[in-house]
Amino acid sequence: MTDFDKAIEEAKAAVLPFESWERLAGETSAAFAAFCAFRDCGPERNIRKAVESAEKDEAIQGKRYKVWRNWCSQFRWRERAADYDGYLEKLKQAELRKTIEAQGAKHREVTGKMLDVVKKKLDAMNPEDLTQGAVTEWVQTAIKAEREAAGLVTPNGRCEPKQGELMFTPEFNGL
């Protein structure tokens, strides 16, 4: 690739939306297929693994390795494969975020229904029917649930530090 061709590629990349792992201008279909084999080997990829995955004949593997090694540097396979890995990771994170948000919505819906039932039950109850122990237990349970929902404590009751807040273990008390 000449300096002029490289300048054109860089200008196109700056203007047009293009993913680096797509077929490059000047990249033959054989070179792109080889790149795809390399890319699809995953984060622990290398040229030898890619050649072995694409070609079972050991005699041909040696010849392909030399050609693929040249293509690897000529067409920036490592950079493109890393870009592809980053793209896949972003897709996974977006999907995970959607799943978490959907679960949160379901949890809030169910919790809201449960609280409505509890509220109706409390409204229908005669406060005189409650023992002091039951009232104390209900208050403690309500406070614990409220603090967990606000993210102030974990379900096991431990306080979680807020950003920028230091938490000391009991060994430091009194020092």
TORBA-495013 format. One line per 4 residues: number of its first residue (from 1); their letters; for each residue x, y, z of N, C-alpha, C. Coordinates in nm, 2 decimals, always signed. Example, Ala and Ser with C-alpha at 12.3 -4.5 7.8 and 13.67 -1.06 7.14 Angstrom:
BEGIN
1 = as = +1.32/-0.57/+0.78/+1.23/-0.45/+0.78/+1.32/-0.33/+0.78 ~ +1.28/-0.22/+0.71/+1.37/-0.11/+0.71/+1.29/+0.00/+0.79
% end
This chain:
BEGIN
1 = mtdf = +0.09/-0.12/+0.00/+0.00/+0.00/+0.00/+0.09/+0.12/+0.00 ~ +0.07/+0.21/-0.09/+0.15/+0.33/-0.10/+0.10/+0.44/+0.00 ~ +0.18/+0.54/+0.01/+0.15/+0.65/+0.11/+0.02/+0.72/+0.06 ~ +0.00/+0.73/-0.07/-0.12/+0.79/-0.12/-0.24/+0.71/-0.09
5 = dkai = -0.23/+0.58/-0.11/-0.34/+0.49/-0.08/-0.38/+0.49/+0.07 ~ -0.27/+0.50/+0.15/-0.29/+0.50/+0.30/-0.36/+0.63/+0.34 ~ -0.32/+0.74/+0.27/-0.39/+0.87/+0.30/-0.54/+0.87/+0.26 ~ -0.57/+0.80/+0.15/-0.71/+0.79/+0.11/-0.78/+0.71/+0.21
9 = eeak = -0.73/+0.60/+0.25/-0.79/+0.51/+0.35/-0.82/+0.59/+0.48 ~ -0.72/+0.67/+0.53/-0.74/+0.74/+0.65/-0.85/+0.85/+0.63 ~ -0.85/+0.92/+0.52/-0.95/+1.02/+0.49/-1.09/+0.96/+0.49 ~ -1.10/+0.84/+0.42/-1.23/+0.77/+0.42/-1.28/+0.73/+0.56
13 = aavl = -1.19/+0.68/+0.64/-1.22/+0.64/+0.77/-1.27/+0.75/+0.86 ~ -1.21/+0.87/+0.83/-1.25/+0.99/+0.91/-1.39/+1.04/+0.87 ~ -1.43/+1.02/+0.75/-1.55/+1.07/+0.69/-1.67/+0.97/+0.70 ~ -1.64/+0.85/+0.66/-1.75/+0.75/+0.65/-1.75/+0.66/+0.77
17 = pfes = -1.87/+0.63/+0.82/-1.88/+0.53/+0.93/-1.84/+0.39/+0.88 ~ -1.74/+0.34/+0.94/-1.68/+0.21/+0.90/-1.62/+0.14/+1.02 ~ -1.65/+0.02/+1.03/-1.60/-0.06/+1.14/-1.47/-0.12/+1.09 ~ -1.36/-0.11/+1.17/-1.23/-0.16/+1.13/-1.23/-0.31/+1.10
21 = werl = -1.32/-0.39/+1.15/-1.31/-0.53/+1.13/-1.39/-0.57/+1.00 ~ -1.44/-0.47/+0.93/-1.50/-0.50/+0.80/-1.39/-0.51/+0.70 ~ -1.42/-0.56/+0.58/-1.32/-0.58/+0.48/-1.27/-0.45/+0.43 ~ -1.14/-0.44/+0.43/-1.07/-0.31/+0.39/-1.06/-0.30/+0.24
25 = aget = -1.05/-0.18/+0.19/-1.02/-0.16/+0.05/-0.88/-0.22/+0.02 ~ -0.87/-0.29/-0.08/-0.74/-0.36/-0.12/-0.72/-0.49/-0.06 ~ -0.81/-0.53/+0.03/-0.80/-0.66/+0.10/-0.87/-0.77/+0.02 ~ -0.80/-0.87/-0.03/-0.86/-0.97/-0.11/-0.96/-1.05/-0.03
29 = saaf = -1.05/-1.12/-0.10/-1.14/-1.20/-0.03/-1.07/-1.31/+0.05 ~ -0.96/-1.37/+0.00/-0.88/-1.47/+0.07/-0.82/-1.41/+0.20 ~ -0.77/-1.29/+0.19/-0.71/-1.22/+0.30/-0.81/-1.19/+0.41 ~ -0.93/-1.15/+0.36/-1.04/-1.11/+0.46/-1.09/-1.24/+0.53
33 = aafc = -1.10/-1.35/+0.45/-1.15/-1.48/+0.51/-1.04/-1.52/+0.61 ~ -0.92/-1.50/+0.58/-0.81/-1.54/+0.68/-0.82/-1.45/+0.81 ~ -0.85/-1.32/+0.78/-0.87/-1.23/+0.90/-0.99/-1.28/+0.98 ~ -1.10/-1.32/+0.92/-1.21/-1.36/+0.99/-1.18/-1.48/+1.08
37 = afrd = -1.10/-1.58/+1.02/-1.06/-1.69/+1.10/-0.98/-1.65/+1.22 ~ -0.89/-1.55/+1.20/-0.80/-1.50/+1.31/-0.89/-1.43/+1.41 ~ -0.98/-1.34/+1.37/-1.07/-1.27/+1.45/-1.16/-1.36/+1.54 ~ -1.20/-1.47/+1.48/-1.30/-1.56/+1.55/-1.23/-1.65/+1.64
41 = cgpe = -1.10/-1.65/+1.65/-1.03/-1.73/+1.75/-1.04/-1.68/+1.89 ~ -1.09/-1.56/+1.91/-1.12/-1.51/+2.04/-0.99/-1.43/+2.10 ~ -1.00/-1.39/+2.22/-0.90/-1.30/+2.28/-0.76/-1.37/+2.29 ~ -0.75/-1.50/+2.29/-0.63/-1.57/+2.30/-0.57/-1.61/+2.16
45 = rnir = -0.62/-1.53/+2.06/-0.59/-1.56/+1.92/-0.44/-1.54/+1.89 ~ -0.40/-1.62/+1.79/-0.27/-1.59/+1.72/-0.28/-1.65/+1.58 ~ -0.18/-1.62/+1.50/-0.19/-1.66/+1.36/-0.18/-1.81/+1.35 ~ -0.10/-1.88/+1.43/-0.09/-2.02/+1.42/-0.22/-2.09/+1.45
49 = kave = -0.29/-2.05/+1.56/-0.42/-2.10/+1.59/-0.52/-2.08/+1.48 ~ -0.52/-1.96/+1.42/-0.61/-1.93/+1.31/-0.59/-2.02/+1.19 ~ -0.46/-2.04/+1.16/-0.43/-2.13/+1.04/-0.47/-2.27/+1.07 ~ -0.45/-2.32/+1.19/-0.48/-2.45/+1.23/-0.64/-2.47/+1.23
53 = saek = -0.71/-2.37/+1.26/-0.86/-2.38/+1.26/-0.91/-2.38/+1.12 ~ -0.84/-2.32/+1.03/-0.89/-2.31/+0.89/-0.83/-2.42/+0.80 ~ -0.72/-2.48/+0.84/-0.66/-2.58/+0.75/-0.61/-2.69/+0.84 ~ -0.66/-2.81/+0.80/-0.62/-2.93/+0.88/-0.49/-3.00/+0.82
57 = deai = -0.46/-2.98/+0.70/-0.34/-3.04/+0.64/-0.22/-2.96/+0.69 ~ -0.13/-3.03/+0.76/-0.01/-2.97/+0.82/+0.09/-2.92/+0.71 ~ +0.09/-2.98/+0.60/+0.18/-2.93/+0.49/+0.14/-2.80/+0.44 ~ +0.01/-2.78/+0.43/-0.04/-2.65/+0.38/-0.04/-2.54/+0.49
61 = qgkr = -0.05/-2.58/+0.62/-0.04/-2.49/+0.73/+0.08/-2.40/+0.73 ~ +0.20/-2.46/+0.70/+0.32/-2.39/+0.70/+0.32/-2.28/+0.60 ~ +0.27/-2.31/+0.48/+0.27/-2.22/+0.37/+0.17/-2.10/+0.40 ~ +0.05/-2.14/+0.46/-0.05/-2.04/+0.49/+0.00/-1.95/+0.60
65 = ykvw = +0.07/-2.01/+0.70/+0.12/-1.93/+0.81/+0.20/-1.81/+0.76 ~ +0.30/-1.83/+0.67/+0.38/-1.72/+0.61/+0.30/-1.62/+0.55 ~ +0.20/-1.66/+0.46/+0.12/-1.56/+0.39/+0.03/-1.49/+0.49 ~ -0.03/-1.56/+0.59/-0.12/-1.49/+0.69/-0.04/-1.40/+0.78
69 = rnwc = +0.09/-1.43/+0.81/+0.17/-1.34/+0.89/+0.19/-1.21/+0.82 ~ +0.21/-1.21/+0.69/+0.23/-1.09/+0.61/+0.10/-1.01/+0.61 ~ -0.01/-1.08/+0.58/-0.15/-1.02/+0.58/-0.18/-0.95/+0.72 ~ -0.14/-1.02/+0.82/-0.16/-0.98/+0.96/-0.10/-0.84/+0.98
73 = sqfr = +0.02/-0.82/+0.94/+0.08/-0.68/+0.95/+0.03/-0.59/+0.85 ~ +0.01/-0.63/+0.73/-0.03/-0.54/+0.62/-0.17/-0.49/+0.64 ~ -0.26/-0.57/+0.70/-0.40/-0.53/+0.72/-0.44/-0.51/+0.87 ~ -0.34/-0.50/+0.95/-0.36/-0.46/+1.09/-0.46/-0.55/+1.16
77 = wrer = -0.44/-0.68/+1.15/-0.53/-0.78/+1.21/-0.55/-0.77/+1.36 ~ -0.44/-0.75/+1.43/-0.45/-0.74/+1.58/-0.53/-0.62/+1.62 ~ -0.51/-0.51/+1.56/-0.59/-0.39/+1.60/-0.73/-0.41/+1.56 ~ -0.76/-0.46/+1.44/-0.90/-0.48/+1.40/-0.97/-0.59/+1.49
81 = aady = -0.90/-0.69/+1.52/-0.96/-0.80/+1.61/-0.99/-0.74/+1.75 ~ -0.90/-0.66/+1.80/-0.92/-0.59/+1.93/-1.04/-0.50/+1.92 ~ -1.05/-0.43/+1.81/-1.17/-0.34/+1.79/-1.30/-0.43/+1.79 ~ -1.29/-0.54/+1.73/-1.41/-0.63/+1.72/-1.44/-0.68/+1.86
85 = dgyl = -1.34/-0.72/+1.93/-1.36/-0.77/+2.07/-1.43/-0.66/+2.15 ~ -1.38/-0.54/+2.14/-1.45/-0.43/+2.21/-1.59/-0.41/+2.17 ~ -1.62/-0.42/+2.04/-1.75/-0.41/+1.99/-1.84/-0.51/+2.05 ~ -1.80/-0.64/+2.05/-1.88/-0.75/+2.11/-1.90/-0.73/+2.26
89 = eklk = -1.80/-0.68/+2.33/-1.81/-0.65/+2.47/-1.92/-0.54/+2.50 ~ -1.92/-0.44/+2.41/-2.02/-0.33/+2.43/-2.16/-0.39/+2.41 ~ -2.17/-0.48/+2.31/-2.30/-0.54/+2.28/-2.35/-0.62/+2.40 ~ -2.26/-0.70/+2.46/-2.29/-0.78/+2.58/-2.33/-0.69/+2.69
93 = qael = -2.26/-0.59/+2.72/-2.29/-0.50/+2.83/-2.42/-0.43/+2.81 ~ -2.46/-0.39/+2.68/-2.58/-0.33/+2.66/-2.70/-0.43/+2.68 ~ -2.68/-0.55/+2.64/-2.78/-0.66/+2.66/-2.79/-0.68/+2.81 ~ -2.68/-0.69/+2.88/-2.69/-0.71/+3.03/-2.76/-0.60/+3.10
97 = rkti = -2.73/-0.48/+3.05/-2.80/-0.36/+3.11/-2.95/-0.37/+3.09 ~ -2.99/-0.41/+2.97/-3.14/-0.42/+2.94/-3.20/-0.52/+3.03 ~ -3.13/-0.64/+3.05/-3.18/-0.74/+3.13/-3.19/-0.70/+3.28 ~ -3.09/-0.63/+3.33/-3.10/-0.58/+3.46/-3.21/-0.48/+3.48
101 = eaqg = -3.23/-0.39/+3.38/-3.34/-0.29/+3.39/-3.47/-0.36/+3.39 ~ -3.49/-0.46/+3.30/-3.61/-0.53/+3.30/-3.64/-0.60/+3.43 ~ -3.54/-0.67/+3.48/-3.56/-0.74/+3.61/-3.60/-0.64/+3.72 ~ -3.53/-0.52/+3.72/-3.56/-0.42/+3.82/-3.71/-0.37/+3.81
105 = akhr = -3.75/-0.35/+3.68/-3.89/-0.31/+3.66/-3.99/-0.42/+3.72 ~ -3.96/-0.55/+3.69/-4.04/-0.66/+3.74/-4.04/-0.66/+3.89 ~ -3.92/-0.64/+3.95/-3.91/-0.64/+4.10/-3.99/-0.53/+4.16 ~ -3.98/-0.41/+4.10/-4.06/-0.29/+4.15/-4.21/-0.32/+4.14
109 = evtg = -4.25/-0.38/+4.03/-4.39/-0.40/+4.01/-4.45/-0.50/+4.11 ~ -4.37/-0.61/+4.13/-4.41/-0.71/+4.23/-4.41/-0.65/+4.37 ~ -4.30/-0.58/+4.40/-4.29/-0.51/+4.54/-4.40/-0.42/+4.56 ~ -4.44/-0.34/+4.46/-4.55/-0.24/+4.47/-4.68/-0.31/+4.50
113 = kmld = -4.71/-0.43/+4.43/-4.83/-0.50/+4.46/-4.83/-0.56/+4.60 ~ -4.71/-0.61/+4.64/-4.70/-0.66/+4.78/-4.73/-0.55/+4.88 ~ -4.67/-0.44/+4.86/-4.69/-0.33/+4.95/-4.83/-0.28/+4.96 ~ -4.90/-0.29/+4.84/-5.04/-0.25/+4.84/-5.12/-0.35/+4.92
117 = vvkk = -5.09/-0.48/+4.91/-5.16/-0.58/+4.99/-5.14/-0.55/+5.14 ~ -5.01/-0.53/+5.18/-4.97/-0.50/+5.32/-5.04/-0.38/+5.37 ~ -5.05/-0.28/+5.29/-5.11/-0.15/+5.33/-5.26/-0.18/+5.36 ~ -5.33/-0.25/+5.27/-5.47/-0.28/+5.29/-5.49/-0.36/+5.42
121 = klda = -5.40/-0.45/+5.44/-5.41/-0.54/+5.56/-5.39/-0.45/+5.69 ~ -5.29/-0.36/+5.68/-5.26/-0.27/+5.79/-5.38/-0.18/+5.82 ~ -5.44/-0.13/+5.71/-5.55/-0.04/+5.73/-5.67/-0.11/+5.79 ~ -5.69/-0.24/+5.76/-5.80/-0.31/+5.81/-5.78/-0.36/+5.95
125 = mnpe = -5.65/-0.36/+6.00/-5.62/-0.42/+6.13/-5.66/-0.32/+6.24 ~ -5.69/-0.37/+6.35/-5.71/-0.29/+6.47/-5.57/-0.29/+6.54 ~ -5.52/-0.17/+6.56/-5.38/-0.15/+6.62/-5.38/-0.22/+6.76 ~ -5.49/-0.23/+6.82/-5.50/-0.28/+6.96/-5.47/-0.43/+6.96
129 = dltq = -5.49/-0.50/+6.84/-5.46/-0.64/+6.83/-5.31/-0.67/+6.82 ~ -5.23/-0.57/+6.80/-5.09/-0.60/+6.78/-5.02/-0.60/+6.92 ~ -4.92/-0.69/+6.93/-4.84/-0.69/+7.06/-4.73/-0.59/+7.04 ~ -4.67/-0.56/+7.15/-4.55/-0.47/+7.14/-4.44/-0.53/+7.06
133 = gavt = -4.42/-0.66/+7.08/-4.31/-0.73/+7.01/-4.34/-0.73/+6.86 ~ -4.46/-0.75/+6.82/-4.49/-0.75/+6.68/-4.47/-0.62/+6.61 ~ -4.51/-0.51/+6.69/-4.48/-0.37/+6.64/-4.34/-0.35/+6.62 ~ -4.26/-0.38/+6.72/-4.11/-0.36/+6.72/-4.05/-0.44/+6.60
137 = ewvq = -4.09/-0.57/+6.58/-4.04/-0.65/+6.47/-4.08/-0.59/+6.34 ~ -4.20/-0.54/+6.32/-4.24/-0.48/+6.19/-4.17/-0.35/+6.16 ~ -4.14/-0.27/+6.26/-4.07/-0.15/+6.24/-3.92/-0.18/+6.20 ~ -3.86/-0.28/+6.27/-3.72/-0.32/+6.23/-3.72/-0.37/+6.09
141 = taik = -3.81/-0.46/+6.06/-3.82/-0.51/+5.92/-3.84/-0.41/+5.82 ~ -3.93/-0.31/+5.84/-3.95/-0.20/+5.75/-3.83/-0.12/+5.73 ~ -3.76/-0.08/+5.84/-3.64/+0.00/+5.83/-3.53/-0.07/+5.75 ~ -3.51/-0.20/+5.78/-3.41/-0.28/+5.71/-3.44/-0.29/+5.56
145 = aere = -3.57/-0.32/+5.52/-3.61/-0.32/+5.38/-3.59/-0.19/+5.31 ~ -3.62/-0.08/+5.38/-3.61/+0.05/+5.32/-3.46/+0.08/+5.30 ~ -3.37/+0.05/+5.39/-3.23/+0.07/+5.38/-3.17/-0.01/+5.27 ~ -3.21/-0.14/+5.26/-3.16/-0.23/+5.15/-3.21/-0.17/+5.01
149 = aagl = -3.33/-0.13/+5.00/-3.39/-0.07/+4.88/-3.31/+0.05/+4.83 ~ -3.27/+0.13/+4.93/-3.19/+0.25/+4.90/-3.05/+0.22/+4.88 ~ -3.00/+0.10/+4.90/-2.86/+0.06/+4.87/-2.77/+0.10/+4.99 ~ -2.83/+0.13/+5.10/-2.75/+0.17/+5.22/-2.68/+0.05/+5.29
153 = vtpn = -2.74/-0.06/+5.28/-2.69/-0.18/+5.34/-2.71/-0.30/+5.24 ~ -2.63/-0.40/+5.26/-2.65/-0.53/+5.18/-2.75/-0.61/+5.25 ~ -2.81/-0.71/+5.19/-2.90/-0.80/+5.25/-2.85/-0.87/+5.38 ~ -2.72/-0.88/+5.39/-2.67/-0.94/+5.51/-2.65/-0.84/+5.63
157 = grce = -2.69/-0.71/+5.60/-2.70/-0.61/+5.70/-2.57/-0.52/+5.71 ~ -2.47/-0.55/+5.63/-2.35/-0.47/+5.64/-2.37/-0.34/+5.56 ~ -2.31/-0.24/+5.62/-2.32/-0.11/+5.55/-2.23/-0.11/+5.43 ~ -2.27/-0.05/+5.32/-2.19/-0.04/+5.20/-2.14/+0.10/+5.20
161 = pkqg = -2.01/+0.12/+5.17/-1.95/+0.25/+5.16/-2.01/+0.33/+5.04 ~ -2.03/+0.45/+5.06/-2.07/+0.54/+4.94/-1.94/+0.58/+4.88 ~ -1.96/+0.63/+4.75/-1.84/+0.68/+4.68/-1.77/+0.79/+4.76 ~ -1.64/+0.77/+4.79/-1.57/+0.88/+4.86/-1.58/+0.86/+5.01
165 = elmf = -1.65/+0.76/+5.06/-1.66/+0.73/+5.20/-1.57/+0.62/+5.24 ~ -1.51/+0.64/+5.36/-1.42/+0.53/+5.41/-1.49/+0.45/+5.52 ~ -1.48/+0.32/+5.51/-1.54/+0.23/+5.61/-1.43/+0.17/+5.69 ~ -1.44/+0.17/+5.82/-1.34/+0.11/+5.91/-1.39/-0.02/+5.97
169 = tpef = -1.30/-0.11/+5.98/-1.34/-0.24/+6.04/-1.35/-0.22/+6.19 ~ -1.42/-0.31/+6.27/-1.43/-0.29/+6.41/-1.30/-0.28/+6.49 ~ -1.19/-0.34/+6.43/-1.06/-0.33/+6.49/-1.01/-0.19/+6.51 ~ -1.06/-0.09/+6.43/-1.02/+0.05/+6.44/-1.10/+0.13/+6.54
173 = ngl = -1.21/+0.08/+6.59/-1.29/+0.15/+6.68/-1.21/+0.19/+6.80 ~ -1.23/+0.31/+6.85/-1.16/+0.36/+6.97/-1.02/+0.41/+6.95 ~ -0.97/+0.40/+6.83/-0.83/+0.45/+6.81/-0.83/+0.60/+6.79
% end
